[in-house]
Each structure stands twice: as C-alpha cells, then as structure tokens.
Amino acid sequence: MRTIFMTPLIRHDLDVRALLMIVSAIRLKEEKEENQGLDPFQIFEFKGKKMINRQEEPQDKIEFDLSYEVKDCKVWAILGLDETFGEYWTIMFPSEY
C-alpha cells in the first residue's frame, strides 16, 4: 500500500468526503493493479452527486454515485517515486501542477 500525500490546497478546499472517496478509489485500483494495470496519472471529476475516475493507460473509467453533493471540480492523483518513501501518491488540483 502506497503512502498518499495531499497538497495544502486540497486539504483546505476539498470536501473531506470527496477526499475519502478519492483515497478509496486509489486503494481499489491498487488492489486490481496486477490484473488490470494502473496508470500513474488518475483523474477524478466531481459533478453533483457523482465522482468519475478516469485513467488513460490502460483506458478505464469508473463512476461512483455519492449520497451527497460536492462542488464541481477536477482532482489529479499522481504516482511518484522517492528514495526514502518508495512509491507514493500526491493528490492535487490541476492548477497546482
């Protein structure tokens, strides 16, 4: 299981429920990684009561129905590599890249 970091802007501006959904989706992808492949660039879009998780290689798209409404936004999760931490995820808004 990889460490997950978030930017200060994510911590401040993103609904904590949305953040927990992103983390859950990442963990789900990691569990299926061996069979289905895992793109190091994950895209999450929130629209009303939906979260859409997309990746390009291998192409995949999953929609999650939420029981609550989240402000429309797009969030990225990028897989990085560090000598100390090993592989890790960083969750950020596209404007922070």
SESE-658949 format. One record per atom (N, C-alpha, C): residue number from 0; residue in three letters; atom name; x, z, y. Coordinates in nm, 4 decimals, always signed. Layout:
num;residu;atome;east;up;north
NUM;Ala;CA;X;Z;Y $
...
This chain:
num;residu;atome;east;up;north
0;Met;N;+0.0850;+0.0000;-0.1175 $
0;Met;CA;+0.0000;+0.0000;+0.0000 $
0;Met;C;+0.0898;+0.0000;+0.1242 $
1;Arg;N;+0.0666;-0.0963;+0.2116 $
1;Arg;CA;+0.1491;-0.1105;+0.3314 $
1;Arg;C;+0.0994;-0.0191;+0.4438 $
2;Thr;N;+0.1936;+0.0234;+0.5277 $
2;Thr;CA;+0.1595;+0.1014;+0.6464 $
2;Thr;C;+0.0847;+0.0111;+0.7443 $
3;Ile;N;-0.0098;+0.0687;+0.8165 $
3;Ile;CA;-0.0849;-0.0067;+0.9174 $
3;Ile;C;-0.0650;+0.0601;+1.0531 $
4;Phe;N;-0.0147;-0.0188;+1.1483 $
4;Phe;CA;+0.0022;+0.0268;+1.2859 $
4;Phe;C;-0.1020;-0.0423;+1.3725 $
5;Met;N;-0.1286;+0.0154;+1.4892 $
5;Met;CA;-0.2174;-0.0486;+1.5858 $
5;Met;C;-0.1561;-0.0331;+1.7242 $
6;Thr;N;-0.1899;-0.1246;+1.8113 $
6;Thr;CA;-0.1399;-0.1165;+1.9478 $
6;Thr;C;-0.2200;-0.0106;+2.0242 $
7;Pro;N;-0.1643;+0.0409;+2.1341 $
7;Pro;CA;-0.2393;+0.1372;+2.2157 $
7;Pro;C;-0.3718;+0.0800;+2.2675 $
8;Leu;N;-0.3740;-0.0491;+2.2983 $
8;Leu;CA;-0.4975;-0.1100;+2.3483 $
8;Leu;C;-0.6064;-0.1111;+2.2402 $
9;Ile;N;-0.5688;-0.1394;+2.1178 $
9;Ile;CA;-0.6646;-0.1322;+2.0062 $
9;Ile;C;-0.7167;+0.0102;+1.9935 $
10;Arg;N;-0.6271;+0.1059;+1.9953 $
10;Arg;CA;-0.6665;+0.2467;+1.9803 $
10;Arg;C;-0.7650;+0.2878;+2.0902 $
11;His;N;-0.7449;+0.2347;+2.2104 $
11;His;CA;-0.8268;+0.2731;+2.3252 $
11;His;C;-0.9583;+0.1945;+2.3346 $
12;Asp;N;-0.9531;+0.0632;+2.3081 $
12;Asp;CA;-1.0673;-0.0242;+2.3382 $
12;Asp;C;-1.1564;-0.0613;+2.2197 $
13;Leu;N;-1.1044;-0.0549;+2.0983 $
13;Leu;CA;-1.1829;-0.0988;+1.9831 $
13;Leu;C;-1.2620;+0.0176;+1.9243 $
14;Asp;N;-1.3881;-0.0065;+1.8978 $
14;Asp;CA;-1.4746;+0.0929;+1.8334 $
14;Asp;C;-1.4074;+0.1396;+1.7037 $
15;Val;N;-1.4003;+0.2695;+1.6837 $
15;Val;CA;-1.3309;+0.3243;+1.5667 $
15;Val;C;-1.3947;+0.2752;+1.4367 $
16;Arg;N;-1.5246;+0.2514;+1.4369 $
16;Arg;CA;-1.5908;+0.1989;+1.3168 $
16;Arg;C;-1.5415;+0.0579;+1.2851 $
17;Ala;N;-1.5187;-0.0220;+1.3887 $
17;Ala;CA;-1.4654;-0.1567;+1.3693 $
17;Ala;C;-1.3231;-0.1492;+1.3148 $
18;Leu;N;-1.2446;-0.0572;+1.3677 $
18;Leu;CA;-1.1079;-0.0387;+1.3191 $
18;Leu;C;-1.1074;-0.0003;+1.1713 $
19;Leu;N;-1.1955;+0.0898;+1.1325 $
19;Leu;CA;-1.2040;+0.1305;+0.9919 $
19;Leu;C;-1.2460;+0.0135;+0.9029 $
20;Met;N;-1.3320;-0.0734;+0.9521 $
20;Met;CA;-1.3713;-0.1927;+0.8753 $
20;Met;C;-1.2532;-0.2876;+0.8573 $
21;Ile;N;-1.1717;-0.3031;+0.9620 $
21;Ile;CA;-1.0532;-0.3884;+0.9522 $
21;Ile;C;-0.9575;-0.3326;+0.8472 $
22;Val;N;-0.9317;-0.2032;+0.8536 $
22;Val;CA;-0.8412;-0.1397;+0.7568 $
22;Val;C;-0.8963;-0.1567;+0.6151 $
23;Ser;N;-1.0253;-0.1371;+0.5970 $
23;Ser;CA;-1.0870;-0.1544;+0.4646 $
23;Ser;C;-1.0720;-0.2980;+0.4149 $
24;Ala;N;-1.0920;-0.3950;+0.5033 $
24;Ala;CA;-1.0789;-0.5359;+0.4650 $
24;Ala;C;-0.9349;-0.5690;+0.4272 $
25;Ile;N;-0.8386;-0.5139;+0.5012 $
25;Ile;CA;-0.6974;-0.5359;+0.4683 $
25;Ile;C;-0.6664;-0.4777;+0.3307 $
26;Arg;N;-0.7127;-0.3568;+0.3044 $
26;Arg;CA;-0.6885;-0.2929;+0.1740 $
26;Arg;C;-0.7521;-0.3745;+0.0612 $
27;Leu;N;-0.8708;-0.4276;+0.0854 $
27;Leu;CA;-0.9377;-0.5109;-0.0135 $
27;Leu;C;-0.8556;-0.6368;-0.0415 $
28;Lys;N;-0.8041;-0.6996;+0.0632 $
28;Lys;CA;-0.7197;-0.8188;+0.0475 $
28;Lys;C;-0.5930;-0.7853;-0.0307 $
29;Glu;N;-0.5329;-0.6694;-0.0017 $
29;Glu;CA;-0.4110;-0.6295;-0.0724 $
29;Glu;C;-0.4376;-0.6113;-0.2216 $
30;Glu;N;-0.5534;-0.5563;-0.2570 $
30;Glu;CA;-0.5880;-0.5377;-0.3980 $
30;Glu;C;-0.6009;-0.6710;-0.4709 $
31;Lys;N;-0.6503;-0.7725;-0.4013 $
31;Lys;CA;-0.6727;-0.9038;-0.4623 $
31;Lys;C;-0.5550;-0.9993;-0.4408 $
32;Glu;N;-0.4500;-0.9521;-0.3747 $
32;Glu;CA;-0.3384;-1.0370;-0.3329 $
32;Glu;C;-0.2754;-1.1150;-0.4478 $
33;Glu;N;-0.2511;-1.0504;-0.5602 $
33;Glu;CA;-0.1818;-1.1157;-0.6712 $
33;Glu;C;-0.2603;-1.2360;-0.7233 $
34;Asn;N;-0.3918;-1.2236;-0.7309 $
34;Asn;CA;-0.4754;-1.3314;-0.7845 $
34;Asn;C;-0.5148;-1.4352;-0.6804 $
35;Gln;N;-0.5378;-1.3919;-0.5573 $
35;Gln;CA;-0.5940;-1.4825;-0.4573 $
35;Gln;C;-0.4977;-1.5218;-0.3463 $
36;Gly;N;-0.3841;-1.4562;-0.3341 $
36;Gly;CA;-0.2917;-1.4855;-0.2258 $
36;Gly;C;-0.3305;-1.4128;-0.0982 $
37;Leu;N;-0.2324;-1.3891;-0.0138 $
37;Leu;CA;-0.2553;-1.3136;+0.1091 $
37;Leu;C;-0.1796;-1.3791;+0.2236 $
38;Asp;N;-0.2527;-1.4231;+0.3232 $
38;Asp;CA;-0.1928;-1.4798;+0.4435 $
38;Asp;C;-0.1427;-1.3636;+0.5296 $
39;Pro;N;-0.0203;-1.3708;+0.5822 $
39;Pro;CA;+0.0307;-1.2625;+0.6665 $
39;Pro;C;-0.0351;-1.2565;+0.8044 $
40;Phe;N;-0.1264;-1.3485;+0.8308 $
40;Phe;CA;-0.1981;-1.3527;+0.9583 $
40;Phe;C;-0.3479;-1.3486;+0.9292 $
41;Gln;N;-0.4101;-1.2337;+0.9538 $
41;Gln;CA;-0.5529;-1.2152;+0.9291 $
41;Gln;C;-0.6270;-1.2141;+1.0630 $
42;Ile;N;-0.7392;-1.2819;+1.0675 $
42;Ile;CA;-0.8205;-1.2906;+1.1886 $
42;Ile;C;-0.9536;-1.2201;+1.1624 $
43;Phe;N;-0.9909;-1.1316;+1.2540 $
43;Phe;CA;-1.1179;-1.0599;+1.2441 $
43;Phe;C;-1.1988;-1.0888;+1.3695 $
44;Glu;N;-1.3224;-1.1331;+1.3501 $
44;Glu;CA;-1.4117;-1.1591;+1.4631 $
44;Glu;C;-1.5349;-1.0708;+1.4492 $
45;Phe;N;-1.5693;-1.0047;+1.5580 $
45;Phe;CA;-1.6895;-0.9218;+1.5617 $
45;Phe;C;-1.7924;-0.9920;+1.6486 $
46;Lys;N;-1.9106;-1.0136;+1.5904 $
46;Lys;CA;-2.0215;-1.0779;+1.6618 $
46;Lys;C;-2.1480;-1.0020;+1.6267 $
47;Gly;N;-2.1965;-0.9244;+1.7210 $
47;Gly;CA;-2.3179;-0.8468;+1.6960 $
47;Gly;C;-2.2981;-0.7477;+1.5831 $
48;Lys;N;-2.3727;-0.7675;+1.4755 $
48;Lys;CA;-2.3635;-0.6774;+1.3602 $
48;Lys;C;-2.2904;-0.7432;+1.2437 $
49;Lys;N;-2.1942;-0.8313;+1.2747 $
49;Lys;CA;-2.1151;-0.8982;+1.1714 $
49;Lys;C;-1.9665;-0.8870;+1.2018 $
50;Met;N;-1.8878;-0.8755;+1.0941 $
50;Met;CA;-1.7429;-0.8880;+1.1037 $
50;Met;C;-1.7037;-1.0031;+1.0120 $
51;Ile;N;-1.6309;-1.0987;+1.0657 $
51;Ile;CA;-1.5847;-1.2138;+0.9892 $
51;Ile;C;-1.4332;-1.2028;+0.9769 $
52;Asn;N;-1.3836;-1.2074;+0.8537 $
52;Asn;CA;-1.2394;-1.2012;+0.8261 $
52;Asn;C;-1.1968;-1.3378;+0.7724 $
53;Arg;N;-1.1026;-1.4024;+0.8431 $
53;Arg;CA;-1.0536;-1.5340;+0.8022 $
53;Arg;C;-0.9032;-1.5313;+0.7817 $
54;Gln;N;-0.8575;-1.6220;+0.6955 $
54;Gln;CA;-0.7154;-1.6497;+0.6816 $
54;Gln;C;-0.7019;-1.7983;+0.6513 $
55;Glu;N;-0.5825;-1.8545;+0.6799 $
55;Glu;CA;-0.5643;-1.9987;+0.6651 $
55;Glu;C;-0.4990;-2.0385;+0.5334 $
56;Glu;N;-0.4012;-1.9620;+0.4850 $
56;Glu;CA;-0.3284;-1.9975;+0.3623 $
56;Glu;C;-0.3212;-1.8801;+0.2673 $
57;Pro;N;-0.3849;-1.8810;+0.1546 $
57;Pro;CA;-0.4864;-1.9784;+0.1158 $
57;Pro;C;-0.6127;-1.9570;+0.1989 $
58;Gln;N;-0.6843;-2.0648;+0.2223 $
58;Gln;CA;-0.8024;-2.0585;+0.3086 $
58;Gln;C;-0.9069;-1.9644;+0.2488 $
59;Asp;N;-0.9573;-1.8748;+0.3319 $
59;Asp;CA;-1.0552;-1.7765;+0.2864 $
59;Asp;C;-1.1339;-1.7259;+0.4068 $
60;Lys;N;-1.2593;-1.6932;+0.3823 $
60;Lys;CA;-1.3451;-1.6375;+0.4873 $
60;Lys;C;-1.4442;-1.5428;+0.4212 $
61;Ile;N;-1.4524;-1.4207;+0.4726 $
61;Ile;CA;-1.5462;-1.3216;+0.4208 $
61;Ile;C;-1.6258;-1.2666;+0.5386 $
62;Glu;N;-1.7567;-1.2568;+0.5218 $
62;Glu;CA;-1.8425;-1.1978;+0.6249 $
62;Glu;C;-1.8931;-1.0629;+0.5768 $
63;Phe;N;-1.8880;-0.9662;+0.6658 $
63;Phe;CA;-1.9365;-0.8320;+0.6369 $
63;Phe;C;-2.0529;-0.8016;+0.7308 $
64;Asp;N;-2.1634;-0.7545;+0.6754 $
64;Asp;CA;-2.2759;-0.7092;+0.7573 $
64;Asp;C;-2.2525;-0.5636;+0.7951 $
65;Leu;N;-2.2690;-0.5335;+0.9222 $
65;Leu;CA;-2.2490;-0.3979;+0.9723 $
65;Leu;C;-2.3842;-0.3347;+1.0027 $
66;Ser;N;-2.3915;-0.2041;+0.9938 $
66;Ser;CA;-2.5168;-0.1340;+1.0250 $
66;Ser;C;-2.5220;-0.0943;+1.1726 $
67;Tyr;N;-2.4252;-0.1387;+1.2488 $
67;Tyr;CA;-2.4140;-0.1055;+1.3903 $
67;Tyr;C;-2.3622;-0.2281;+1.4639 $
68;Glu;N;-2.3813;-0.2313;+1.5931 $
68;Glu;CA;-2.3359;-0.3441;+1.6736 $
68;Glu;C;-2.2032;-0.3097;+1.7400 $
69;Val;N;-2.1117;-0.4059;+1.7376 $
69;Val;CA;-1.9807;-0.3908;+1.8003 $
69;Val;C;-1.9688;-0.4976;+1.9085 $
70;Lys;N;-1.9039;-0.4624;+2.0183 $
70;Lys;CA;-1.8802;-0.5590;+2.1255 $
70;Lys;C;-1.8075;-0.6813;+2.0679 $
71;Asp;N;-1.8543;-0.8002;+2.1018 $
71;Asp;CA;-1.7928;-0.9227;+2.0513 $
71;Asp;C;-1.6455;-0.9275;+2.0895 $
72;Cys;N;-1.5614;-0.9495;+1.9901 $
72;Cys;CA;-1.4178;-0.9598;+2.0158 $
72;Cys;C;-1.3482;-1.0194;+1.8947 $
73;Lys;N;-1.2234;-1.0570;+1.9157 $
73;Lys;CA;-1.1386;-1.1083;+1.8091 $
73;Lys;C;-1.0171;-1.0161;+1.7990 $
74;Val;N;-0.9767;-0.9859;+1.6759 $
74;Val;CA;-0.8634;-0.8971;+1.6499 $
74;Val;C;-0.7749;-0.9640;+1.5453 $
75;Trp;N;-0.6447;-0.9502;+1.5621 $
75;Trp;CA;-0.5497;-1.0033;+1.4649 $
75;Trp;C;-0.4826;-0.8894;+1.3899 $
76;Ala;N;-0.4507;-0.9141;+1.2639 $
76;Ala;CA;-0.3658;-0.8245;+1.1850 $
76;Ala;C;-0.2510;-0.9106;+1.1339 $
77;Ile;N;-0.1285;-0.8703;+1.1687 $
77;Ile;CA;-0.0108;-0.9497;+1.1356 $
77;Ile;C;+0.0816;-0.8675;+1.0471 $
78;Leu;N;+0.1244;-0.9281;+0.9371 $
78;Leu;CA;+0.2136;-0.8623;+0.8424 $
78;Leu;C;+0.3578;-0.8821;+0.8877 $
79;Gly;N;+0.4309;-0.7722;+0.9017 $
79;Gly;CA;+0.5704;-0.7774;+0.9431 $
79;Gly;C;+0.6598;-0.7134;+0.8382 $
80;Leu;N;+0.7903;-0.7238;+0.8595 $
80;Leu;CA;+0.8883;-0.6657;+0.7679 $
80;Leu;C;+0.9939;-0.5926;+0.8485 $
81;Asp;N;+1.0234;-0.4692;+0.8086 $
81;Asp;CA;+1.1220;-0.3853;+0.8757 $
81;Asp;C;+1.2101;-0.3211;+0.7689 $
82;Glu;N;+1.3403;-0.3071;+0.7979 $
82;Glu;CA;+1.4327;-0.2450;+0.7021 $
82;Glu;C;+1.3882;-0.1053;+0.6627 $
83;Thr;N;+1.3397;-0.0277;+0.7594 $
83;Thr;CA;+1.3021;+0.1114;+0.7352 $
83;Thr;C;+1.1654;+0.1236;+0.6693 $
84;Phe;N;+1.0658;+0.0540;+0.7227 $
84;Phe;CA;+0.9277;+0.0678;+0.6753 $
84;Phe;C;+0.8922;-0.0258;+0.5604 $
85;Gly;N;+0.9676;-0.1314;+0.5438 $
85;Gly;CA;+0.9271;-0.2351;+0.4492 $
85;Gly;C;+0.8206;-0.3214;+0.5145 $
86;Glu;N;+0.7255;-0.3680;+0.4364 $
86;Glu;CA;+0.6178;-0.4492;+0.4926 $
86;Glu;C;+0.5151;-0.3589;+0.5596 $
87;Tyr;N;+0.4626;-0.4046;+0.6719 $
87;Tyr;CA;+0.3642;-0.3265;+0.7475 $
87;Tyr;C;+0.2708;-0.4216;+0.8217 $
88;Trp;N;+0.1527;-0.3733;+0.8525 $
88;Trp;CA;+0.0549;-0.4484;+0.9313 $
88;Trp;C;+0.0534;-0.3959;+1.0749 $
89;Thr;N;+0.0343;-0.4860;+1.1700 $
89;Thr;CA;+0.0090;-0.4482;+1.3085 $
89;Thr;C;-0.1257;-0.5079;+1.3493 $
90;Ile;N;-0.2148;-0.4226;+1.3958 $
90;Ile;CA;-0.3465;-0.4662;+1.4415 $
90;Ile;C;-0.3424;-0.4745;+1.5936 $
91;Met;N;-0.3828;-0.5917;+1.6474 $
91;Met;CA;-0.3745;-0.6139;+1.7922 $
91;Met;C;-0.4813;-0.7119;+1.8380 $
92;Phe;N;-0.5046;-0.7122;+1.9679 $
92;Phe;CA;-0.5876;-0.8158;+2.0276 $
92;Phe;C;-0.5004;-0.9397;+2.0470 $
93;Pro;N;-0.5562;-1.0608;+2.0382 $
93;Pro;CA;-0.4767;-1.1820;+2.0580 $
93;Pro;C;-0.3997;-1.1832;+2.1903 $
94;Ser;N;-0.4554;-1.1228;+2.2943 $
94;Ser;CA;-0.3889;-1.1209;+2.4253 $
94;Ser;C;-0.2599;-1.0387;+2.4238 $
95;Glu;N;-0.2406;-0.9565;+2.3216 $
95;Glu;CA;-0.1214;-0.8718;+2.3136 $
95;Glu;C;-0.0057;-0.9390;+2.2403 $
96;Tyr;N;-0.0286;-1.0555;+2.1827 $
96;Tyr;CA;+0.0758;-1.1217;+2.1046 $
96;Tyr;C;+0.1798;-1.1822;+2.1944 $
